[in-house]
Amino acid sequence: QFSTQGGTVFNPNNVATQNPVIFWGHESKPVTLDITLNGINIKNENIKSIDEAIAYINTFTAPNDNREGTGVKAVRNKDGSGIDFINTNSDGTTDNMKNIDLQVNDTNSAGELCNIRVKTEGGKQVFDWDNIKLRPAGNPINNGQGTHWIAGTAEANQNRVQVITAHKYVYSSTPVDLKPMYNPDGGASFNANNQNTPGTAENNYWLAIQGGLLNTEVRTFRTTEDLRELLQRDARYGVDYDGSGGFEVDGSDINEGVKVTVGTTGEFIISNPNETPARPGVPIPGGGQDNRKPHNISF
């Protein structure tokens, strides 16, 4: 799930200057919705409300004869200021219907910050729709620093966000070179001398706890053990559990207690205890507080 950045929303019942407010359009001033969601361009130049924007986005959730679907459903967020994008990863079999990849395009003006002006007409105050400048013509969004949908600045590429919770695993008939990785719940102890040595179990672990597995690269396996290990690593270090669009190096995106084992008849057994294993000798990236915690998981 990903939620757009909230804030103060335009109030059509308050005929007064409102600077700046989130503007989803009005009958007298439509806005342009222009986003790319999971590879599908969604554009409508006649949006007059957040509900219209949500309804239009949801027409692209399922595939049709002419295009693929997004797999993503849009709903109003709790305070009504923006949109929650939700993908259960349970619909569709194509790659683009998994996860959430949201790009807010340059011509989008729906849900962006806008200065609302008023004027006197017939002895009373009315909204000055002609002088409300929408993105990108002027009165720029977020002080010219990118879309208000996503926190951050355009310079830091914050017009796009990816929330990764699903991974693709492909069988290979040839052996796979699965890189070694330190396991905090068993095996060899952590050797700090190897932490920065590429190719070592310690270095691969160090990269993983800093988000090295939070990507959409296809995982390749040859043996059941390969697949078991890959599933376990991704459940621990390859999921954006908080939906922020990035990996939290303080550990809050880590679910290190998950274990994947293989039963006597070949079934995969997923255990997700409400506990966090110790990491003896392993520093916290950035030197801050260890915020690892158990997370709910869904397979």
Secondary structure as the mmCIF struct_conf table of DSSP 4:
data_model
#
loop_
_struct_conf.conf_type_id
_struct_conf.id
_struct_conf.beg_label_comp_id
_struct_conf.beg_label_asym_id
_struct_conf.beg_label_seq_id
_struct_conf.end_label_comp_id
_struct_conf.end_label_asym_id
_struct_conf.end_label_seq_id
STRN STRN1 PHE A 2 SER A 3
HELX_LH_PP_P HELX_LH_PP_P1 THR A 8 THR A 8
STRN STRN2 VAL A 9 VAL A 9
HELX_LH_PP_P HELX_LH_PP_P2 PHE A 10 PHE A 10
TURN_TY1_P TURN_TY1_P1 PRO A 12 ASN A 13
BEND BEND1 ALA A 16 ALA A 16
STRN STRN3 GLN A 18 PHE A 23
STRN STRN4 HIS A 26 HIS A 26
TURN_TY1_P TURN_TY1_P2 GLU A 27 SER A 28
STRN STRN5 LYS A 29 LYS A 29
STRN STRN6 VAL A 31 LEU A 37
TURN_TY1_P TURN_TY1_P3 ASN A 38 GLY A 39
STRN STRN7 ILE A 40 ILE A 47
BEND BEND2 SER A 49 SER A 49
HELX_RH_AL_P HELX_RH_AL_P1 ILE A 50 ASN A 58
TURN_TY1_P TURN_TY1_P4 THR A 59 PHE A 60
BEND BEND3 THR A 61 ALA A 62
BEND BEND4 ASP A 65 ARG A 67
STRN STRN8 LYS A 73 ARG A 76
TURN_TY1_P TURN_TY1_P5 LYS A 78 ASP A 79
BEND BEND5 GLY A 80 GLY A 82
STRN STRN9 ILE A 83 ILE A 86
BEND BEND6 ASN A 89 ASN A 89
BEND BEND7 ASP A 91 ASP A 91
BEND BEND8 THR A 93 THR A 94
HELX_RH_3T_P HELX_RH_3T_P1 ASP A 95 MET A 97
BEND BEND9 LYS A 98 ASN A 99
STRN STRN10 ILE A 100 VAL A 104
TURN_TY1_P TURN_TY1_P6 ASP A 106 THR A 107
TURN_TY1_P TURN_TY1_P7 ALA A 110 GLY A 111
STRN STRN11 GLU A 112 ILE A 116
STRN STRN12 VAL A 118 GLU A 121
TURN_TY1_P TURN_TY1_P8 GLY A 122 GLY A 123
STRN STRN13 LYS A 124 PHE A 127
HELX_RH_3T_P HELX_RH_3T_P2 TRP A 129 ASN A 131
HELX_LH_PP_P HELX_LH_PP_P3 LYS A 133 LEU A 134
TURN_TY1_P TURN_TY1_P9 ARG A 135 ALA A 137
BEND BEND10 GLY A 138 ASN A 139
HELX_RH_3T_P HELX_RH_3T_P3 ILE A 141 GLY A 144
TURN_TY1_P TURN_TY1_P10 GLN A 145 GLN A 145
BEND BEND11 GLY A 146 GLY A 146
BEND BEND12 HIS A 148 GLY A 152
HELX_RH_3T_P HELX_RH_3T_P4 ALA A 154 ALA A 156
TURN_TY1_P TURN_TY1_P11 ASN A 157 ASN A 159
STRN STRN14 ARG A 160 VAL A 163
STRN STRN15 TYR A 169 TYR A 171
BEND BEND13 SER A 173 THR A 174
HELX_LH_PP_P HELX_LH_PP_P4 LEU A 178 PRO A 180
TURN_TY1_P TURN_TY1_P12 PRO A 184 ASP A 185
BEND BEND14 GLY A 186 ALA A 188
HELX_LH_PP_P HELX_LH_PP_P5 SER A 189 PHE A 190
HELX_RH_3T_P HELX_RH_3T_P5 ALA A 192 ASN A 194
TURN_TY1_P TURN_TY1_P13 GLN A 195 ASN A 196
BEND BEND15 THR A 197 THR A 197
TURN_TY1_P TURN_TY1_P14 PRO A 198 GLY A 199
BEND BEND16 THR A 200 THR A 200
HELX_RH_AL_P HELX_RH_AL_P2 ALA A 201 ALA A 208
TURN_TY1_P TURN_TY1_P15 ILE A 209 LEU A 213
BEND BEND17 ASN A 215 ASN A 215
HELX_LH_PP_P HELX_LH_PP_P6 GLU A 217 VAL A 218
STRN STRN16 ARG A 219 PHE A 221
BEND BEND18 ARG A 222 THR A 223
HELX_RH_AL_P HELX_RH_AL_P3 THR A 224 TYR A 237
BEND BEND19 GLY A 238 GLY A 238
TURN_TY1_P TURN_TY1_P16 TYR A 241 ASP A 242
BEND BEND20 SER A 244 GLY A 246
TURN_TY1_P TURN_TY1_P17 VAL A 249 ASP A 253
TURN_TY1_P TURN_TY1_P18 GLU A 256 GLY A 257
STRN STRN17 LYS A 259 VAL A 262
TURN_TY1_P TURN_TY1_P19 THR A 264 THR A 265
BEND BEND21 GLY A 266 GLY A 266
STRN STRN18 PHE A 268 SER A 271
BEND BEND22 ASN A 274 ASN A 274
TURN_TY1_P TURN_TY1_P20 PRO A 280 GLY A 281
HELX_LH_PP_P HELX_LH_PP_P7 VAL A 282 ILE A 284
HELX_RH_3T_P HELX_RH_3T_P6 PRO A 285 GLY A 287
#
